[in-house]
Amino acid sequence: MAAQHTPALPALGGSRPSYRERVADALRAALIAGELRPGEVYSAPHLAARFGVSATPVREAMLDLAKEGLVATVPNKGFRVTAVSERQLDEYTHIRSLIEIPTTAALAATAGPADLEALRPVAQEIVTAAVAGDLIAYVEADLRFHLGLLALAGNGHLVEVVRDLRRRSRLYGLTALAEQGRLRASAEEHLELLDALLARDEEAVRAVMTRHLGHVRGMWAAP
């Protein structure tokens, strides 16, 4: 049966061909933010009601997530969210640190100011979502920001590796941070990061990224 507590998913509307990928993105964000809980079973019709679309694109999107190992199919019931262990979270964060910190720090010397400024509206979206307590919008904007930043390094394979690691992470502590009014401070680190990059201050960039990823594992991923 579907879980009793329905996550606050955005109403999408529209036709199936236009929204399957958007539905999948929103479901991934809900998984990462912990609004779809591990071990619980969710039916496609139940989730579709939250999206404002038919069950078909939701079912297709969940099948995509099953291929990624994020959910498992439960015959005649729906999809069970896959649990992530503490060890896995440690490993994901460690790999991300090895990739993201030096790559982002190097951008202080190579990224063009116009390319960096183009990411400022996305960084502001993260802050806006934090203030509103919209965790799905927060996770989606955070993903776009960091992948967009890494893309400036010119290594598409690196971007895809980090995309996969981010999808597999869980930020169960986001809800508590939002309720405590502490999520905005973390969100504003993205603006701080951009300012350090534009100032060509590699050490400041490295410090912000190290602190930022420390939050991901040390605080946000807490169950």
Short mmCIF file of the C-alpha atoms (twelve columns), coordinates in Angstrom:
data_MODEL
# 
_entry.id   MODEL 
# 
loop_
_atom_site.group_PDB 
_atom_site.id 
_atom_site.type_symbol 
_atom_site.label_atom_id 
_atom_site.label_alt_id 
_atom_site.label_comp_id 
_atom_site.label_asym_id 
_atom_site.label_seq_id 
_atom_site.Cartn_x 
_atom_site.Cartn_y 
_atom_site.Cartn_z 
_atom_site.pdbx_PDB_model_num 
ATOM 1   C CA . MET A 1   0.000  0.000  0.000   1 
ATOM 2   C CA . ALA A 2   1.049  3.616  -0.428  1 
ATOM 3   C CA . ALA A 3   2.652  5.348  2.482   1 
ATOM 4   C CA . GLN A 4   0.347  7.337  4.710   1 
ATOM 5   C CA . HIS A 5   2.413  10.524 4.567   1 
ATOM 6   C CA . THR A 6   2.427  11.990 1.075   1 
ATOM 7   C CA . PRO A 7   5.445  14.136 0.153   1 
ATOM 8   C CA . ALA A 8   4.846  17.702 -0.909  1 
ATOM 9   C CA . LEU A 9   5.556  17.299 -4.608  1 
ATOM 10  C CA . PRO A 10  5.051  20.144 -7.075  1 
ATOM 11  C CA . ALA A 11  1.941  20.129 -9.254  1 
ATOM 12  C CA . LEU A 12  3.244  19.825 -12.803 1 
ATOM 13  C CA . GLY A 13  0.286  19.509 -15.114 1 
ATOM 14  C CA . GLY A 14  0.640  19.026 -18.848 1 
ATOM 15  C CA . SER A 15  0.824  15.998 -21.094 1 
ATOM 16  C CA . ARG A 16  2.836  12.836 -20.613 1 
ATOM 17  C CA . PRO A 17  5.500  13.372 -23.334 1 
ATOM 18  C CA . SER A 18  6.424  16.799 -21.978 1 
ATOM 19  C CA . TYR A 19  6.608  15.897 -18.298 1 
ATOM 20  C CA . ARG A 20  8.108  12.427 -17.833 1 
ATOM 21  C CA . GLU A 21  11.647 13.770 -17.386 1 
ATOM 22  C CA . ARG A 22  10.400 16.590 -15.153 1 
ATOM 23  C CA . VAL A 23  8.530  14.063 -13.014 1 
ATOM 24  C CA . ALA A 24  11.656 11.923 -12.716 1 
ATOM 25  C CA . ASP A 25  13.717 14.950 -11.649 1 
ATOM 26  C CA . ALA A 26  11.176 15.910 -8.993  1 
ATOM 27  C CA . LEU A 27  11.020 12.336 -7.692  1 
ATOM 28  C CA . ARG A 28  14.808 12.183 -7.444  1 
ATOM 29  C CA . ALA A 29  14.793 15.444 -5.511  1 
ATOM 30  C CA . ALA A 30  12.091 14.106 -3.187  1 
ATOM 31  C CA . LEU A 31  14.218 11.006 -2.566  1 
ATOM 32  C CA . ILE A 32  17.336 13.046 -1.824  1 
ATOM 33  C CA . ALA A 33  15.466 15.418 0.493   1 
ATOM 34  C CA . GLY A 34  13.927 12.501 2.370   1 
ATOM 35  C CA . GLU A 35  10.338 13.364 1.460   1 
ATOM 36  C CA . LEU A 36  10.083 9.853  0.040   1 
ATOM 37  C CA . ARG A 37  11.265 7.670  2.892   1 
ATOM 38  C CA . PRO A 38  13.383 4.496  2.609   1 
ATOM 39  C CA . GLY A 39  11.487 1.247  2.991   1 
ATOM 40  C CA . GLU A 40  8.094  2.803  2.264   1 
ATOM 41  C CA . VAL A 41  6.059  1.776  -0.766  1 
ATOM 42  C CA . TYR A 42  4.495  4.411  -3.021  1 
ATOM 43  C CA . SER A 43  1.999  3.703  -5.768  1 
ATOM 44  C CA . ALA A 44  2.134  5.554  -9.082  1 
ATOM 45  C CA . PRO A 45  -1.515 6.771  -8.841  1 
ATOM 46  C CA . HIS A 46  -0.893 8.088  -5.337  1 
ATOM 47  C CA . LEU A 47  2.140  10.119 -6.449  1 
ATOM 48  C CA . ALA A 48  0.467  11.172 -9.705  1 
ATOM 49  C CA . ALA A 49  -2.248 12.926 -7.723  1 
ATOM 50  C CA . ARG A 50  0.436  15.167 -6.255  1 
ATOM 51  C CA . PHE A 51  1.898  15.965 -9.668  1 
ATOM 52  C CA . GLY A 52  -1.376 16.759 -11.408 1 
ATOM 53  C CA . VAL A 53  -0.646 14.290 -14.215 1 
ATOM 54  C CA . SER A 54  -1.758 10.783 -15.062 1 
ATOM 55  C CA . ALA A 55  -0.157 7.784  -13.425 1 
ATOM 56  C CA . THR A 56  1.633  6.798  -16.637 1 
ATOM 57  C CA . PRO A 57  4.504  9.347  -16.577 1 
ATOM 58  C CA . VAL A 58  4.950  8.752  -12.851 1 
ATOM 59  C CA . ARG A 59  5.151  4.989  -13.386 1 
ATOM 60  C CA . GLU A 60  7.625  5.448  -16.246 1 
ATOM 61  C CA . ALA A 61  9.728  7.833  -14.173 1 
ATOM 62  C CA . MET A 62  9.791  5.409  -11.245 1 
ATOM 63  C CA . LEU A 63  10.930 2.638  -13.595 1 
ATOM 64  C CA . ASP A 64  13.793 4.920  -14.631 1 
ATOM 65  C CA . LEU A 65  14.672 5.407  -10.957 1 
ATOM 66  C CA . ALA A 66  14.514 1.622  -10.468 1 
ATOM 67  C CA . LYS A 67  17.149 1.215  -13.206 1 
ATOM 68  C CA . GLU A 68  19.313 3.666  -11.265 1 
ATOM 69  C CA . GLY A 69  18.875 1.625  -8.089  1 
ATOM 70  C CA . LEU A 70  17.032 4.405  -6.257  1 
ATOM 71  C CA . VAL A 71  13.799 2.427  -5.861  1 
ATOM 72  C CA . ALA A 72  12.745 -1.214 -6.202  1 
ATOM 73  C CA . THR A 73  9.538  -2.401 -7.840  1 
ATOM 74  C CA . VAL A 74  6.983  -4.137 -5.625  1 
ATOM 75  C CA . PRO A 75  4.608  -6.176 -7.837  1 
ATOM 76  C CA . ASN A 76  0.973  -5.011 -7.713  1 
ATOM 77  C CA . LYS A 77  1.804  -2.345 -5.111  1 
ATOM 78  C CA . GLY A 78  4.248  0.230  -6.425  1 
ATOM 79  C CA . PHE A 79  7.831  1.157  -5.633  1 
ATOM 80  C CA . ARG A 80  9.859  0.852  -2.446  1 
ATOM 81  C CA . VAL A 81  12.490 3.501  -1.775  1 
ATOM 82  C CA . THR A 82  15.964 1.983  -1.475  1 
ATOM 83  C CA . ALA A 83  17.764 2.582  1.804   1 
ATOM 84  C CA . VAL A 84  21.266 4.075  1.857   1 
ATOM 85  C CA . SER A 85  23.664 2.999  4.600   1 
ATOM 86  C CA . GLU A 86  25.898 5.264  6.649   1 
ATOM 87  C CA . ARG A 87  28.925 3.664  5.015   1 
ATOM 88  C CA . GLN A 88  27.572 4.374  1.544   1 
ATOM 89  C CA . LEU A 89  26.953 8.016  2.446   1 
ATOM 90  C CA . ASP A 90  30.512 8.271  3.749   1 
ATOM 91  C CA . GLU A 91  31.859 6.779  0.533   1 
ATOM 92  C CA . TYR A 92  29.757 9.029  -1.717  1 
ATOM 93  C CA . THR A 93  30.815 12.145 0.177   1 
ATOM 94  C CA . HIS A 94  34.470 11.113 0.136   1 
ATOM 95  C CA . ILE A 95  34.456 10.616 -3.627  1 
ATOM 96  C CA . ARG A 96  32.637 13.910 -4.134  1 
ATOM 97  C CA . SER A 97  35.241 15.690 -2.016  1 
ATOM 98  C CA . LEU A 98  38.065 14.220 -4.083  1 
ATOM 99  C CA . ILE A 99  36.397 15.446 -7.283  1 
ATOM 100 C CA . GLU A 100 34.490 18.616 -6.463  1 
ATOM 101 C CA . ILE A 101 36.862 20.487 -4.155  1 
ATOM 102 C CA . PRO A 102 39.955 20.569 -6.429  1 
ATOM 103 C CA . THR A 103 37.909 20.958 -9.618  1 
ATOM 104 C CA . THR A 104 35.937 23.901 -8.252  1 
ATOM 105 C CA . ALA A 105 39.055 25.480 -6.735  1 
ATOM 106 C CA . ALA A 106 40.801 25.306 -10.116 1 
ATOM 107 C CA . LEU A 107 37.943 27.276 -11.677 1 
ATOM 108 C CA . ALA A 108 39.142 30.340 -9.768  1 
ATOM 109 C CA . ALA A 109 41.886 30.593 -12.373 1 
ATOM 110 C CA . THR A 110 40.045 29.393 -15.468 1 
ATOM 111 C CA . ALA A 111 36.305 30.205 -15.348 1 
ATOM 112 C CA . GLY A 112 35.115 33.295 -17.190 1 
ATOM 113 C CA . PRO A 113 33.304 35.981 -15.158 1 
ATOM 114 C CA . ALA A 114 30.273 35.878 -17.471 1 
ATOM 115 C CA . ASP A 115 29.934 32.102 -17.050 1 
ATOM 116 C CA . LEU A 116 30.141 32.436 -13.281 1 
ATOM 117 C CA . GLU A 117 27.627 35.288 -13.160 1 
ATOM 118 C CA . ALA A 118 25.233 33.183 -15.242 1 
ATOM 119 C CA . LEU A 119 25.001 30.840 -12.255 1 
ATOM 120 C CA . ARG A 120 24.041 33.588 -9.797  1 
ATOM 121 C CA . PRO A 121 20.276 33.342 -10.525 1 
ATOM 122 C CA . VAL A 122 20.463 29.609 -9.767  1 
ATOM 123 C CA . ALA A 123 22.319 30.309 -6.523  1 
ATOM 124 C CA . GLN A 124 19.573 32.787 -5.634  1 
ATOM 125 C CA . GLU A 125 16.943 30.129 -6.412  1 
ATOM 126 C CA . ILE A 126 18.586 27.946 -3.771  1 
ATOM 127 C CA . VAL A 127 18.314 30.731 -1.207  1 
ATOM 128 C CA . THR A 128 14.694 31.443 -2.164  1 
ATOM 129 C CA . ALA A 129 13.788 27.759 -1.832  1 
ATOM 130 C CA . ALA A 130 15.532 27.604 1.561   1 
ATOM 131 C CA . VAL A 131 13.568 30.591 2.856   1 
ATOM 132 C CA . ALA A 132 10.315 29.060 1.582   1 
ATOM 133 C CA . GLY A 133 11.154 25.642 3.025   1 
ATOM 134 C CA . ASP A 134 10.670 24.094 -0.435  1 
ATOM 135 C CA . LEU A 135 13.090 21.199 -0.126  1 
ATOM 136 C CA . ILE A 136 12.437 19.724 -3.564  1 
ATOM 137 C CA . ALA A 137 13.106 23.064 -5.267  1 
ATOM 138 C CA . TYR A 138 16.187 23.441 -3.049  1 
ATOM 139 C CA . VAL A 139 17.642 20.088 -4.076  1 
ATOM 140 C CA . GLU A 140 16.868 20.621 -7.768  1 
ATOM 141 C CA . ALA A 141 18.449 24.097 -7.840  1 
ATOM 142 C CA . ASP A 142 21.457 22.883 -5.833  1 
ATOM 143 C CA . LEU A 143 22.029 20.104 -8.367  1 
ATOM 144 C CA . ARG A 144 21.795 22.500 -11.320 1 
ATOM 145 C CA . PHE A 145 24.180 24.939 -9.660  1 
ATOM 146 C CA . HIS A 146 26.928 22.473 -8.831  1 
ATOM 147 C CA . LEU A 147 26.723 20.547 -12.102 1 
ATOM 148 C CA . GLY A 148 26.688 23.828 -14.016 1 
ATOM 149 C CA . LEU A 149 29.762 24.947 -12.115 1 
ATOM 150 C CA . LEU A 150 31.614 21.683 -12.716 1 
ATOM 151 C CA . ALA A 151 30.702 21.819 -16.406 1 
ATOM 152 C CA . LEU A 152 32.897 24.922 -16.692 1 
ATOM 153 C CA . ALA A 153 35.888 22.610 -16.201 1 
ATOM 154 C CA . GLY A 154 35.094 21.058 -19.584 1 
ATOM 155 C CA . ASN A 155 34.992 17.410 -18.469 1 
ATOM 156 C CA . GLY A 156 31.596 15.896 -19.226 1 
ATOM 157 C CA . HIS A 157 32.458 12.511 -17.699 1 
ATOM 158 C CA . LEU A 158 33.333 14.170 -14.408 1 
ATOM 159 C CA . VAL A 159 29.964 15.943 -14.389 1 
ATOM 160 C CA . GLU A 160 28.105 12.670 -14.933 1 
ATOM 161 C CA . VAL A 161 29.993 10.938 -12.119 1 
ATOM 162 C CA . VAL A 162 29.066 13.713 -9.693  1 
ATOM 163 C CA . ARG A 163 25.462 13.735 -10.957 1 
ATOM 164 C CA . ASP A 164 25.186 10.024 -10.139 1 
ATOM 165 C CA . LEU A 165 26.745 10.461 -6.677  1 
ATOM 166 C CA . ARG A 166 24.386 13.331 -5.864  1 
ATOM 167 C CA . ARG A 167 21.371 11.302 -6.916  1 
ATOM 168 C CA . ARG A 168 22.401 8.509  -4.586  1 
ATOM 169 C CA . SER A 169 22.964 10.782 -1.594  1 
ATOM 170 C CA . ARG A 170 20.303 11.456 1.030   1 
ATOM 171 C CA . LEU A 171 19.818 14.759 2.855   1 
ATOM 172 C CA . TYR A 172 17.407 13.689 5.580   1 
ATOM 173 C CA . GLY A 173 18.447 16.561 7.820   1 
ATOM 174 C CA . LEU A 174 17.136 19.217 5.418   1 
ATOM 175 C CA . THR A 175 13.705 19.241 7.026   1 
ATOM 176 C CA . ALA A 176 15.131 19.928 10.484  1 
ATOM 177 C CA . LEU A 177 17.399 22.677 9.123   1 
ATOM 178 C CA . ALA A 178 14.462 24.345 7.387   1 
ATOM 179 C CA . GLU A 179 12.297 24.143 10.507  1 
ATOM 180 C CA . GLN A 180 15.102 25.632 12.619  1 
ATOM 181 C CA . GLY A 181 15.655 28.473 10.159  1 
ATOM 182 C CA . ARG A 182 19.224 27.332 9.498   1 
ATOM 183 C CA . LEU A 183 18.876 26.262 5.874   1 
ATOM 184 C CA . ARG A 184 19.234 29.793 4.515   1 
ATOM 185 C CA . ALA A 185 22.781 30.122 5.876   1 
ATOM 186 C CA . SER A 186 23.792 26.944 4.078   1 
ATOM 187 C CA . ALA A 187 22.057 28.117 0.907   1 
ATOM 188 C CA . GLU A 188 23.944 31.390 0.945   1 
ATOM 189 C CA . GLU A 189 27.222 29.478 0.735   1 
ATOM 190 C CA . HIS A 190 26.530 29.178 -2.995  1 
ATOM 191 C CA . LEU A 191 26.626 32.966 -3.362  1 
ATOM 192 C CA . GLU A 192 29.757 33.057 -1.186  1 
ATOM 193 C CA . LEU A 193 31.338 30.478 -3.491  1 
ATOM 194 C CA . LEU A 194 30.566 32.522 -6.600  1 
ATOM 195 C CA . ASP A 195 32.027 35.649 -5.022  1 
ATOM 196 C CA . ALA A 196 35.238 33.792 -4.145  1 
ATOM 197 C CA . LEU A 197 35.510 32.440 -7.683  1 
ATOM 198 C CA . LEU A 198 35.011 35.894 -9.186  1 
ATOM 199 C CA . ALA A 199 37.668 37.258 -6.825  1 
ATOM 200 C CA . ARG A 200 40.072 34.580 -8.129  1 
ATOM 201 C CA . ASP A 201 40.646 33.491 -4.525  1 
ATOM 202 C CA . GLU A 202 41.432 29.800 -4.879  1 
ATOM 203 C CA . GLU A 203 42.004 29.219 -1.160  1 
ATOM 204 C CA . ALA A 204 38.653 30.812 -0.276  1 
ATOM 205 C CA . VAL A 205 36.924 28.651 -2.876  1 
ATOM 206 C CA . ARG A 206 38.543 25.540 -1.440  1 
ATOM 207 C CA . ALA A 207 37.489 26.545 2.092   1 
ATOM 208 C CA . VAL A 208 33.855 27.171 1.111   1 
ATOM 209 C CA . MET A 209 33.598 23.890 -0.811  1 
ATOM 210 C CA . THR A 210 35.165 21.940 2.049   1 
ATOM 211 C CA . ARG A 211 32.710 23.459 4.523   1 
ATOM 212 C CA . HIS A 212 29.798 22.922 2.144   1 
ATOM 213 C CA . LEU A 213 30.487 19.224 1.616   1 
ATOM 214 C CA . GLY A 214 31.052 18.844 5.350   1 
ATOM 215 C CA . HIS A 215 27.490 20.021 5.856   1 
ATOM 216 C CA . VAL A 216 26.225 17.468 3.362   1 
ATOM 217 C CA . ARG A 217 27.580 14.522 5.327   1 
ATOM 218 C CA . GLY A 218 27.867 15.837 8.842   1 
ATOM 219 C CA . MET A 219 24.486 17.479 9.207   1 
ATOM 220 C CA . TRP A 220 22.188 17.153 6.200   1 
ATOM 221 C CA . ALA A 221 22.460 13.403 5.828   1 
ATOM 222 C CA . ALA A 222 21.477 12.722 9.441   1 
ATOM 223 C CA . PRO A 223 18.359 10.512 9.592   1 
# 
